[in-house]
């Protein structure tokens, strides 16, 4: 496998790790309402598990309220149950054909818990990126051992893998810092 292919594969996997982190951070509650908070909740509907965003329109008409409007009124109670089961700290209020979620004010202690949680998630992402680095370095070593690439190509590839790793760790840290600010802003 050529060095470029190894680098592309490593970069692709690192991008996916970053995307997963962004999705997880989007689901963490901050002081203001965001549809991302509930869109991935699994709802038992039509005989299978479906994400809430597939069953309903989700909006945030006010800074501290999320409105969920199921497209099929028959799924209203299933959506209500799923939101209660999701344990996101918000009690849904059914209001006709819509569900209102009013976000309570976050206490300082709760904010600190969220920050701890996102730091742990970010660290898991950093570890995943480092594992990808290790895998890429092993592939480079194997290719050099088999004689498919030269030592110079291996050394160059190792430097490029390290640059990729540094770049993605820095991106992860940036996402973490942004989310921390968002959570701690009252």
N, C-alpha and C positions, 0 to 999 in steps of 0.2 A: 504494500500500500504506500503510495507516495506521501511525502511529508505534507504537502498541501491538503491532501484528503484527510489526514489525521488532524491537522489544524482546523479544517472546516467542520469536521465532526465534533471536535471538542468545543468549538465556538457555538455551534448549533445547540448542543446540550446545555452549555452555560446560559445561552439566551432563554432556553426553556425554563431553567432553574430560576432565572430572574423573573420571568413571566408568572411562574407559580407564586413566587414571593409577593409580587404586586397584587395578584388576585387575593391572596390571603390577607394582606394588609388592607385591601379595600373593604373586606368584610369585618374589620375591627371597628368598633363603635368609637366615634369621636363626639365632640360636643354638638355637632350639627347632623341633621338627617341626610342620609345618602341611600339611594336605592340599592347600592352594592351591599348594604348591610343585610338585606333579606333575599336578594335575587337568587342565591344558590341554595336556599332552604329546600329540602326534598319534601314533596307533597305526594301522598298516596291518592292518585286519581286515575280513573279509567283503567283500573286493574294493574297499574304499574307506578313506579316511582318517577316523578317528573320534577324538574326544577321549577321554582315559583315563577321565574321569568318566562317560562314556556306556557304558563297557565293564566297569567294576569299582567295587566299594565301596572307598573310600579312608578310612582312619582313622589317628589318631595315638594309639595306646594308651599310649605313654610319651613323655616330653618330647623324647627324641632318636631316636624311631623312627616310621616311617610303614609301615603295612601296606596292601598293595594286594591285594584279593581279586577276581579276575575272575569275573564271573557265569557265563561259559562257560569251562570248563577248557581248551577247545581254543585259546583266545586267549592262554593263559599265556605261551608262548614269544614271541609277537608283542609282548605288553606288556613282557616282559623286554628284548627287543631295542630297543624304542622308548625305554625308560628309559635304557638304555646310550647310545643315540644322542643323547639330549637333552643330554648333556654338562652335567649339573647338579652334578657332583663327588661323586656317590654311586653306589657299585656295588651293584646289586640282588642279593639272595640269594633264590633260589627255594627254598621250603620246603614241599614237597608241593603244595597247591593255592593257596598264597599266596606273595606276594613281600614280603620284608622289606627296608626301606631304613633302614640305621642311619646317622644323621648324625654325621660326625666333628666334633670340636671345631674351631671356626673360629680361625685364627691372627689376630693383630692386623693383619698385612699384608692378609690376605684380607678382613677386615672393612672396612679402608680402601678396598679395591677396590670392594666392594659399595656403600659410601657414595658413592664417586665416580660409580658407575654410576647410582644412584638420583637423584643431583643432576642428572646429565645428562638423565635421563628427565623430572624435574620441570621443568627449564628448557625442554625441548621442549614440555611442556604449557603452560607460561606463554606461550611464543611462539605456540602455537596459539590461546590465548585472545586474545592481542593481535591476531592476524590476524582473528579473529572480530569484534573491536572495530572494526578498520579497515573490514571489509566492511559492518558495520552503519552506520558513519558515512558511508560512500560512498552507501549506499541512502538515508539521510536527506537527503544533499545532492541526490541525483537527484530525490527526491520534492519537495523545496523548489524545485528548478530548474524542474520541470514544473508547479509551482503546485498540487500535490496537498495540500501541507501549508504552514502559515505559517512565517515565520522564528522566531516564538516557539515553535512546536511543534518545530521543528528544534533550537533551542537546548536546550529541555527534553529532547528525545530524546537529544541528545549527552551531556548531564549524566547521564541515566539509564544510558546505555551505559557511561560511565566508572565509575559506581557498580557496575554488574554486573561489569565487568572487575576492579575493585579487590577485590570480594567473592570472585571465583573465584581470583584470584591468591593471596589470603590463605588460601583453603581448600587450594590446592595446596601452599603453604608449610607449612601445618599438617600435611598428610599426610606431607610430606617430613620434617619435624621428628620426628614420631611414629615413622616408619620408621627414621630415623637412630638414635634412642634404642634402638629394638628391636634393631638390628644391633649397636650398640656395647655393649649390656649383656651381660656375660659370665655 
